[in-house]
Amino acid sequence: MSSPRELLNAAKAEIREIEPAEVATRLDHYQVLDVREPDEYDQGAVPGAVHVARGNLEFSVEGRLPDKNAPIAVYCAGGVRSAFATKTLQELGYTDVVSVIGGFNKWKDEGLVWTTPRVMTADQRIRYHRHLLLPEVGEAGQLKLLDAKVLLLGAGGLGSPAGLYLAAAGVGTIGIIDMDVVDSSNIQRQIMHNLERVGMRKVDSARKTLEALNPDLKVITYDTRLGADNVLDIFDGYDVIVDGTDNFPTRYLVNDAALLKRIPVVHGSIFRFEGQITVFNPYVGPCYRCMIPEPPPAELAPSCAEAGVLGVLPGIVGSIQAVEAIKLLLLLGDPLVGRLMTYDALDQSFRTFKVRRDPTCPACGDDAGEIVIAEYDDLCMPHPVRV
């Protein structure tokens, strides 16, 4: 039976080792992997290092370091665990892996640059544990969510589920703009509110609900009408806008302001038993004016107040909006840019249609003029978009 020392020597005979200083001068070349325990990593680490504890390496590393041909420098505290980790990575198919001699202790002794990583609290690790298990999110992604700012346009049917799930996911700042009060007819679908809050300002009711859900959350409320005089100031600083508005004038206003600020908009709309979702990413995909150059006559698109809406429908559409917002924040997957997803609750079907940028679009086209923020109340009466 081999001794621990013999096992270490055998591992070192099959790997390459490198001095800390050589890695430090080539941090743009190496992807650095820290295989120490979480409490060790929390006390200090090599800048930009990916942290995967040695005990989780075999099952987690491929999600964190998917390119098996990229050069990787592995370190632990003293160079022992990193040697075994390097051998394991080679067995997993990684082709260019080295172990840092002397580990982080030698790195610090030689006066090389290191930082104290920003880490989550113990409560946050418990709250977001299911996210931390996802290699595509992990601690780095969760910290990015905690730093993110999302603006909800409306605290109604779509803003309610979107806001609840974004708050639960750990988005650090959520802005809410709505100038309405809670009415008993809202409760059928606007799940951020309840009957005890009838008559309360919607932004205050929404803030109360979201802050009770997540103590990490900062809620900024705007109890005002969104207009040409304030839209740019309100949008300033947000990473993503979740659009739950229900009228064409506001949607054109939102589109133009988002183009100027270059902020992606996750658009959703509902009508009776149908919903639709898309993402307008400025100058990457089409904008709202590309999709709907002119609004239809008001009589052809009655409002939900006139035609009704299935109460659970906005829960489905708003939840998808929350998914799209998180994908944009974390650069995950394939957002609905250039695609319009429709949902029919009666036959439980989803369909996706391509939406292309219009080269002649007056807002984002090749020869578009300067965007002027203006009111569009003369376009039509408030009503949602139908599929």
Secondary structure, 3 states (H helix, E strand, C coil): CCCHHHHHHHHHHCCEEECHHHHHCCCCCCEEEECCCHHHHHHCECCCCEECCHHHHHHHHHHHCCCCCCCEEEECCCCCHHHHHHHHHHHCCCCCEEEECCHHHHHHHCCCCCECCCCCCHHHHHHCHHHHCCCCCHHHHHHHHHHCEEEEECCCCCHHHHHHHHHHHCCCEEEEECCCECCHHHCCCCCCCCHHHCCCEHHHHHHHHHHHHCCCCEEEEECCCCCCCCHHHHHCCCCEEEECCCCHHHHHHHHHHHHHHCCCEEEEEEEECEEEEEEECCCCCCCHHHHCCCCCCHHHCCCHHHHCECCCHHHHHHHHHHHHHHHHHHCCCCCCECEEEEEECCCCEEEEEECCCCCCCCCCCCCCCCCCCCCCCCCCCCCCCCC
